């Protein structure tokens, strides 16, 4: 899916969500930041210096999620943080928002699937303790990102996938994680839905 197609799909999902919200059929709460922060604090209980990855950095200076900033400020130099983004413009926006933390953020520009595969194969990412998959609204793309990383997840590692209730991102990975005996999952019914899964085996 191209960037243009992804933006169109996201606009369509947003329109659907706002209609449901106006009709009183959908809650509209942004709770991404505390969820992400709490997940990272959970990781710290077993891993003092975790490796964290994120696909899709901050794309809008006024967005409410602020995932990159939340991760970087919570890590506060206590681990390695890689954010994967294909759009140079988004990286520029993210660098501006995260200006106080950019020294500790590794921006990886280009296709996330390819870059993740290369970094796993070369052992740059031999262990991943927290992963936030939030690149494009394409369930197949998110699934490939996850599969490229799967062998690097350790016991107690946490995976977060955004937009799993009113978007396509969770179409493949959500049923997989929910059915797996190696993962404990929870769905947060906030905005478009957020899935959090913690590995309990391996």
Buried (B, 14 or more C-beta within 10 A) or exposed (E): BEEEEBBEBBEEBBEBBEEBEEEEEBEEEEBBBEBBBBBBEBBBEEBEEBBBBBBBBBBEEEBEBBBBBBBBBBBEEBBBBBBBBBBEEBBEBBBEBBEEBBEBBEBBBEEBBEBBBBBBEEEBBEBBBBBBBBBBBBBBBBBBBBBBBBEBBBEBBBBBBBBBBBBBBBBBBBEBBBEBEBBBBEBBEBBBBBBBBBBEEE
